[in-house]
Amino acid sequence: MEVLRSKPPKRKRAKPVASSPVEHRDHAPSEHNASLEDFVQFRQRLNVEILNEGNLVINRFFALDTRTYEAGALDVKTKELLGLVASLVLRCDDCVTYHLTRCAEERVTRPEIFECLSVGLVVGGSIVIPHLRRAVDRWSELESLAR
């Protein structure tokens, strides 16, 4: 289930535009209510726009983020689970959705997800509970897509 992996664009500088089109920006998907498809499309579209600006710091940070989750001393699955815990503790629903999707792609099991979520809950405390609920809902959505 290759949902989120799209190759980042080559370092091509976007041409300056006098005025940006607004029609595609009037409705960014809400973190909490976007469908998985809306989330993926929004993320991909904005990543292209951001990376095409050619800002060295931003492009290097995005590249560092990508490289961080590659296999090394830890395998990709473990790194995605770590990313999920960190995202839950930081209460970033977009990041939780991203890492849950990557976990699904890495064939993480439901029991493994729940152990991971339990670590995030213990570290983050009760304030994490609403994000835990949304994470479980998103994981159920990913499971239903895999069937």
Secondary structure, DSSP 8 states (H G I E B T S, - for coil): ---S------S------SS---TTTS----TTT--HHHHHHHHHHHHHHHHHT--HHHHHHHHHHHHHTS-SSS-HHHHHHHHHHHHHHHT-HHHHHHHHHHHHHTT--HHHHHHHHHHHHHHH-GGGHHHHHHHHHHHHHHHHHH-
